[in-house]
Amino acid sequence: MRTAADRIRHAISFELIALLIVTPAASWFFGKPMFEMGVVVVVSATVATLWNYLYNLGFDHALRRLTGSVRKSIMMRVVHAVLFEGGLLVVLMPFTAFLLGVSALQALFVNATFAVFYLVYAFVFNWAYDVIFPIPDVSASAEHSA
């Protein structure tokens, strides 16, 4: 399992890189001022960071309980990303509608567009993160401490 410090590094780096990509792209795509989109993106990223930490902790515990490991196959990574984004979409939609002064349907479109981006981004980022910062082998650690 990952340590708390590793999970925090993961969540923060995930959101910072995404902010640098999403804010200008969303401003251009939706024709909204950079400041408005920046507020939506920063608040969304803050909520997403907390959700990321809690979701990944819960997902890893459930995965380990169900499979005996926290290693993810390609299909499990797809499930992981879809469930993460679906939960986040539900939480953020009312806020987006309020802040941008748009209808619930328009907010759904904005958030769905973000979700599509983040589905792909989460898949690529998490795979790269696991390659750069591999999950420690629990059995090897246990042998060294014995």
N, C-alpha and C positions, 0 to 999 in steps of 0.2 A: 504494500500500500504506500501511497505517497505521504510525505510528512505535511504538517500544516504549513510550514514555510514554503514548501514546493507548491502546494495548492494556491497559496497567496501569490507567488511569483507567476504561476500559470494564469490566474484570473486577471491580474493587473496587466501582464504583457499582452494577453488576448485583447483586452479592452483598449489599451493604448494604441496598438497597431490598427485596430479597427477604426478608432476615432480619426486617425490620420487619413484613412481611406474614405470613410463614410460621409463625414461632414461636407467636404467640398462636392463630392459626387451627388449627395442628396439635395444640396442647395441648387445645383445646376439642373438635376433631373426633375425636381418638383417645382422649380421656379420660385422658391422661397428665399428670403434673405439668409445669408450665411449665419447671422446671429440667431434667428429663429430656429433654423435647423440645428445649429450648434447646441442650443438649449435642449431641444428634443433629444439629440444624440448624447449629450453629456448626462442628462437625467436618466435616459434609457440605459446608458452604459453603467451608471452607478447602480441602478436596480439590477441590471444584468450581471454585474460583478458579484453582488451578494447572491443572486440566484445561481450563478456559475459555481461558486464555492459550495453552497448547500446542495445543489443538484448533483454535482460530481461526487461529493462525499456520499450522498445517499445512493447514487447509481453504483458506485464502486462497492459499497457494502452489500447492496442487493445482488450485484453480479458475482461477488465472491461467495455469497451464500448460495446462489443458484448453481454456479459452475465450479466453485473452488478456486477461482483465479480472477484477477482484475484485468487480464489481457483481453483485448477486444479484437474480434475478427472484423473483416470489412462490413459484413451485415450488421454486426453489433454496433459498429461506429455509425452506420446509417440510422439505426434505431435510436442511438444515443443523441445524435444531432437533431432528429425530427422531434423527439420528446422534449428536448431542451427548448427549441425554438417555439414549439406549440404552446408550452407553458408560459413562456415569456410574452408571446403575442397576446394572450388573454389578459395578462397583467398590465401591459402597456397601452392597449388600445384606448381606454377612456382618457388617459393622460394626454395622448397624442391628439385626440379629437378636441379636447379642451384647449390645449396650448396653441394649436395651429388654427383654432376656430373653424374646424371643418366638421362635416357630418361623420357619423359613426362608420358609414360605408367608405367615405374617403379616408378616414383614419385606418380602417381595415386595409385599404389598398396601400397606404404608406407603410404600415407595419408588415404587411405581407411582402412588399418589395424588400424591406429590410430583412425579413425572415429568409427570403430566397438567397439574398447575399450572404447572410450569416450561416445558413445551412452549408453552403459551399465553403465559406471561410472557416467555420468550426471544424469541418471534416479535415481540411488541409492543415489548419493550425494545430489541431490536436495530434494528428499523425506526425507532423514535423516535431512538435514538442516531445512526443514519446521517443522519437529518434534521437533528438538532441539531449534530452534528459530522460534516459530509460528508467523504467520502474525497477527498483532494486529487486534482485532475486531473493525472496524471503528464505528459501531453503539454504542458500549460500550464506546469508547473514546469520542464520541460526547456527550453522556449523561453525562459523568463526567465533561466535560468542560461547560456544560450549567448551 
